[in-house]
């Protein structure tokens, strides 16, 4: 997966719709990616922020649930 391979954030973002809506529930003051964002910039921000904050030991997508207009990706 590109997240674990060190791919450039913009390359990862190209895999997502330009109209993507990012919604992660929680306290927006805890982590920079919590909250509501939109567009590929949300993915670029997530990749950059998570790389700066988290030591990746593994990143595995276990389930992808997709419909016509939305998708949920479950990772560990």
Buried (B, 14 or more C-beta within 10 A) or exposed (E): EBBEEEBEBEEBBEEBEEEBEBEEEEEEEEBBBBBEBEBBBBBBBBBEBBEEEEEEEEBEEEEEEEEEEEEEEEEE
